């Protein structure tokens, strides 16, 4: 997806309408790309060329997955969403105090 998750979260938190527009733009720009090289020129595995490439470069076995522990191996997007959630909770708390 084009754009930045951080920018999207900030726009949603600060300005509602630009956040909506940015989210729609990001969703419409979504493409299937190669996870390794990020190229949009993907060869389907059902094609003869795709089968030839698959034979030449076999897919390695995935590593055994370790349980996700919040800390060093946590993806940045998860950390940012946690921070964004805390900011929203604080804003609502302060807003309720000012009423």
C-alpha positions, 0 to 999 in steps of 0.5 A, a space after each residue: 500500500 502506498 503512503 505511511 501508516 504513521 501519517 494515516 494515524 496522525 491525520 485521523 487523530 488530528 484532522 478527520 476529513 484529511 484522514 478519511 481522504 488519505 485512507 481512501 487514497 491508500 486503499 485505492 493504491 493497493 497493488 500485488 507486489 513481490 514481497 522480496 523486490 517490491 516489483 509489480 511485475 508478478 509472474 503467475 505460478 500457473 503459467 509455464 514461466 512461473 512453473 519454470 521459475 518455481 523449479 529453479 528457485 524452490 521456496 524454503 520452509 518457513 521458520 518455526 514461529 515464536 510467540 509474539 512478545 511485545 518488545 524487540 520483535 514487535 512490528 513497528 505498526 503494532 507499536 504505533 497503533 498502541 501509542 495512537 490508542 493511548 493518545 486517543 484515550 488520553 484525549 477523550 479523558 481530558 475532553 471529559 474533564 473539561 466538560 
